Amino acid sequence: MNVLNKEYYGKNAEDFIDDEKIWNEIKEGENADKSEIRDIIAKSKSKVRLNPDETAKLIGVNGDELLDEMFKAAREIKEDVYGKRIVFFAPLYVGNKCMNNCVYCGFRRDNKSIVRKTLTMDELKGEVRILESKGQKRLILVYGESDDYDADFIAETMRTTYSVKEGKGEIRRVNINAAPLDVEGYKKLKKAGIGTFQIFQETYHHETYKKLHPQGDRKSDYLWRLSGLDRAMEGGIDDLGIGALFGLYDWRFEVMGLLYHTIHLEEKYNGVGPHTISFPRIEPAIDVPFTLNPN
C-alpha cells in the first residue's frame, strides 16, 4: 500500500486497492461449497457487512439454485430496510465541457461530434421548474471536469436550484456528481446545502484505469480520484456515493473494489461508509473509441 502526500490527497488518503490480492480472493472464492454460500447469505440477512473473502465467494456463484437464494435474500434485506418504497432522483446535466480525454466517454475533450453547452442560471431555473412540475423532489446535478465548473460555480448552481419554487413543488435535496475537489472546495458545497457528493472511480483496476485515462489529463491521477471522498469527509461532507462503470474491466474485480472502498471509509470515519453504491453499465456513445473497439 502506497503512502501518499497527505497535504495534497487528504489526511486519511491511501491506495487501498491491491490488484493481486483482489484477484487471489476472487480465484479462491470460486471453490466455495453450497454450505459456505448459505452461511454467508444467512450472515448478510443480519445486515452485517461481508468481508472480502465472503464477498468473493458470493460473486463466484454460478448455479441457479444458489443465485435464486441470493436474490431472495437481497430482496428481503431491501424490504426490511426500505419497505417496498423506491426513492427516485432526477439527473440534471449542468454542463458537458471537459478537459479530459477518457476513451469511453462522450464528454471527452476531442469529441467534435457533440455540442458543448453550459446552462446559464436562468436556463437552470427553467429546467428545475419543469422537473418540479413533474413531482421531482430530489435532483443530482452532473458536470464535466472543467475549470469553469469549480466549487464556486457548483455551489451557485445548488443555491439556484434550491431557490426555485414551482407551485407547491420544491427541490428538497440537491446531490452532486462532479470531479473530485480539494478540501476547501468541499467546504463550499457543504455550506451551500449539498445532499450526497458522488464520485465514480470508473474502474478500480490500476492498469485499466491508466489505459483508459490518457497521461497528462487531470483524471489520469488514479489516487486523486480514489481519495476524493476522503477530502470530502475532511471538508465536512459525510454523505457520499461511490461507483464503478461496469464494462471497463471484469465486474467481479469492480465489486471487490467497491467493497474495499466501503471498508476504507468505514474504518477511517467511525463507521460512516457510502450512502449510495452505483454500478452503471458502459453504453455506446458518439465518436468514442472504447465503444467502437473495447479491446
C-alpha positions in Angstrom: 0.0 0.0 0.0 1.5 3.3 -1.1 2.0 6.2 1.3 0.6 9.4 -0.2 1.3 13.1 0.1 -1.3 13.8 2.8 -1.3 17.5 2.3 -2.3 17.0 -1.3 -4.5 13.9 -1.3 -6.1 14.3 2.2 -5.2 13.3 5.7 -6.7 9.8 5.5 -5.9 9.1 1.8 -4.3 5.9 0.9 -4.2 3.4 -2.0 -6.2 0.6 -0.5 -6.7 -1.3 -3.8 -4.3 -4.3 -4.1 -4.9 -5.8 -7.5 -3.1 -9.0 -6.9 -4.7 -9.6 -3.6 -8.2 -9.0 -5.0 -7.6 -11.5 -7.9 -6.3 -14.1 -5.4 -9.5 -13.6 -3.3 -11.7 -14.0 -6.4 -9.9 -17.2 -7.5 -10.1 -18.7 -4.0 -13.8 -17.8 -3.8 -14.6 -19.9 -6.8 -14.1 -23.1 -4.7 -16.7 -22.4 -2.0 -19.3 -25.1 -1.4 -23.0 -24.7 -1.0 -22.9 -24.8 2.8 -20.4 -21.9 2.9 -22.5 -19.9 0.5 -25.6 -20.4 2.5 -23.8 -19.4 5.7 -22.7 -16.2 4.1 -26.3 -15.5 2.8 -27.5 -16.0 6.4 -24.9 -13.6 7.7 -26.0 -11.0 5.2 -29.5 -11.1 6.4 -28.3 -9.8 9.8 -27.2 -6.6 7.9 -23.5 -7.1 8.8 -21.2 -6.1 6.1 -19.5 -9.1 4.5 -15.7 -9.3 4.5 -13.7 -9.6 1.2 -13.4 -13.4 1.4 -17.1 -13.8 1.9 -17.9 -11.4 -0.9 -15.5 -13.2 -3.3 -17.3 -16.5 -2.6 -20.7 -14.9 -3.4 -19.6 -13.4 -6.7 -18.2 -16.9 -7.6 -21.6 -18.5 -7.5 -22.9 -19.8 -10.8 -25.7 -22.3 -10.1 -29.3 -21.1 -10.5 -30.3 -22.5 -7.1 -27.9 -20.5 -5.1 -28.3 -17.4 -7.2 -32.1 -17.6 -6.5 -31.4 -17.8 -2.8 -29.1 -14.8 -3.0 -31.7 -12.7 -4.9 -34.4 -13.7 -2.4 -32.1 -12.7 0.5 -31.3 -9.4 -1.2 -35.0 -8.6 -1.6 -35.7 -9.4 2.0 -32.9 -7.1 3.2 -34.0 -4.3 0.9 -37.7 -4.6 2.1 -36.6 -4.9 5.7 -34.7 -1.6 5.5 -36.8 0.4 3.0 -40.0 -1.4 2.8 -41.5 -1.5 -0.8 -40.5 2.1 -1.2 -38.3 3.2 -4.1 -36.7 6.7 -3.9 -36.1 8.5 -7.2 -33.9 11.3 -8.1 -33.6 13.0 -11.4 -30.3 13.8 -13.2 -29.9 17.3 -14.5 -26.8 17.9 -16.7 -25.5 21.4 -16.0 -22.6 21.3 -18.4 -20.6 19.0 -20.6 -17.4 20.8 -21.1 -14.4 18.6 -20.2 -10.7 18.9 -20.1 -10.1 15.1 -20.1 -10.0 12.6 -23.0 -11.3 9.4 -21.4 -11.6 6.9 -24.2 -15.1 5.6 -23.1 -16.9 9.0 -22.5 -18.9 11.1 -24.9 -17.9 14.2 -23.0 -14.2 13.6 -23.9 -12.2 16.6 -24.9 -11.5 15.5 -28.5 -15.1 14.6 -29.3 -16.1 17.1 -32.1 -19.4 15.3 -32.7 -21.2 16.9 -29.8 -22.4 20.4 -28.9 -20.8 21.8 -25.8 -23.3 23.5 -23.5 -23.3 25.0 -20.0 -26.6 26.1 -18.6 -27.0 29.7 -17.5 -28.6 30.2 -14.1 -31.8 31.2 -15.8 -31.8 28.1 -18.0 -31.1 26.0 -14.9 -34.1 27.5 -13.2 -36.2 26.6 -16.2 -35.1 23.0 -16.1 -35.8 22.8 -12.4 -39.3 24.2 -12.8 -40.1 21.5 -15.4 -38.8 18.8 -13.0 -40.7 20.2 -10.1 -43.9 20.3 -12.2 -43.4 16.5 -12.7 -43.2 15.9 -9.0 -39.4 15.6 -8.6 -38.1 16.4 -5.1 -34.5 15.2 -5.4 -32.0 16.1 -8.1 -28.5 15.1 -8.9 -26.6 17.8 -10.8 -23.9 16.5 -13.2 -20.9 18.3 -14.6 -17.9 17.5 -16.8 -14.5 18.3 -15.5 -13.6 21.8 -16.4 -12.0 24.8 -14.7 -15.4 26.6 -15.5 -17.1 24.1 -13.1 -15.2 24.9 -10.0 -16.6 24.7 -6.4 -17.9 28.3 -6.6 -19.8 27.5 -9.8 -21.2 24.2 -8.4 -22.3 25.9 -5.2 -24.0 28.7 -7.2 -26.0 26.1 -9.2 -27.0 24.4 -6.0 -28.3 27.6 -4.5 -30.1 28.4 -7.7 -31.7 25.0 -7.7 -32.9 25.3 -4.2 -34.4 28.8 -4.9 -36.9 27.6 -7.4 -40.4 27.0 -6.1 -42.9 26.0 -8.8 -46.4 25.9 -7.4 -46.3 23.6 -4.4 -43.2 22.0 -5.7 -39.6 22.4 -4.5 -36.3 20.6 -4.6 -35.6 19.3 -1.1 -32.2 17.6 -1.9 -29.5 18.5 -4.4 -26.9 15.8 -4.9 -23.8 16.4 -7.0 -21.8 14.2 -9.4 -18.7 16.1 -10.3 -14.9 15.8 -10.5 -13.1 15.5 -7.2 -12.3 18.7 -5.4 -9.8 19.9 -2.7 -10.9 20.2 0.9 -11.7 23.9 0.6 -13.9 23.2 -2.4 -15.9 20.6 -0.5 -16.5 23.1 2.4 -18.2 25.5 -0.1 -20.5 22.7 -1.2 -21.3 21.8 2.4 -22.2 25.4 3.1 -24.5 25.5 0.0 -26.5 22.6 1.4 -25.3 19.6 -0.5 -27.1 16.2 -0.2 -24.8 13.5 -1.5 -21.4 14.0 -3.3 -20.9 11.2 -5.8 -17.6 10.2 -7.4 -17.4 7.1 -9.6 -13.9 5.6 -9.7 -14.9 4.2 -13.1 -12.6 1.2 -12.7 -10.6 0.2 -9.6 -8.1 -1.8 -11.7 -4.9 0.2 -11.9 -3.7 -0.8 -15.3 -7.1 -0.5 -16.9 -7.5 2.9 -15.3 -4.2 4.0 -16.7 -5.1 2.7 -20.2 -8.4 4.5 -20.3 -7.3 7.9 -19.0 -4.6 9.5 -21.1 -1.5 10.5 -19.2 -1.4 14.3 -18.5 -5.1 14.7 -18.1 -6.3 15.7 -14.7 -8.3 12.5 -14.4 -5.3 10.3 -15.1 -4.3 10.6 -11.4 -5.9 7.4 -10.1 -5.1 8.3 -6.5 -6.5 11.8 -6.7 -9.8 10.3 -7.7 -9.6 7.4 -5.2 -9.0 9.8 -2.3 -11.7 12.3 -3.5 -14.2 11.2 -0.8 -11.6 11.4 1.9 -11.2 15.1 1.1 -15.0 15.4 1.1 -15.1 14.0 4.6 -12.3 16.3 5.7 -14.4 19.2 4.2 -17.4 18.3 6.3 -19.4 16.2 3.7 -20.3 12.9 5.3 -23.0 11.8 2.7 -21.1 10.1 -0.1 -21.6 8.0 -3.1 -19.2 5.6 -4.8 -19.5 3.8 -8.1 -17.8 1.8 -10.9 -18.6 1.8 -14.6 -19.3 -1.9 -15.4 -17.9 -3.0 -18.7 -14.5 -1.3 -18.4 -13.0 -4.2 -16.6 -14.1 -7.5 -15.0 -17.2 -6.9 -13.0 -16.0 -9.2 -10.2 -12.9 -7.0 -9.6 -15.1 -3.9 -9.6 -17.4 -5.4 -6.9 -14.4 -6.1 -4.8 -13.1 -2.6 -5.4 -16.4 -1.1 -4.3 -16.2 -3.2 -1.1 -12.7 -2.2 -0.3 -13.6 1.4 -0.8 -16.5 1.0 1.6 -14.2 -0.7 4.1 -11.7 2.1 3.9 -14.4 4.8 4.5 -15.9 2.9 7.4 -12.5 2.3 9.1 -11.4 5.9 8.7 -14.6 7.7 9.5 -16.1 6.0 12.6 -18.3 3.5 10.6 -19.6 6.1 8.1 -19.4 4.5 4.7 -21.1 5.3 1.3 -24.7 6.3 1.3 -25.0 5.1 -2.3 -23.2 2.5 -4.4 -23.7 2.7 -8.2 -22.8 0.4 -11.0 -23.9 1.8 -14.3 -23.1 -0.1 -17.4 -21.0 1.1 -20.3 -23.1 2.1 -23.3 -22.2 3.2 -26.9 -21.6 6.9 -27.4 -20.9 9.0 -30.5 -17.3 9.3 -31.5 -16.0 7.3 -28.5 -13.0 4.9 -29.2 -13.7 2.5 -26.4 -17.3 1.6 -27.6 -16.0 1.2 -31.1 -13.2 -1.1 -30.1 -13.2 -2.0 -26.4 -10.0 -4.0 -26.7 
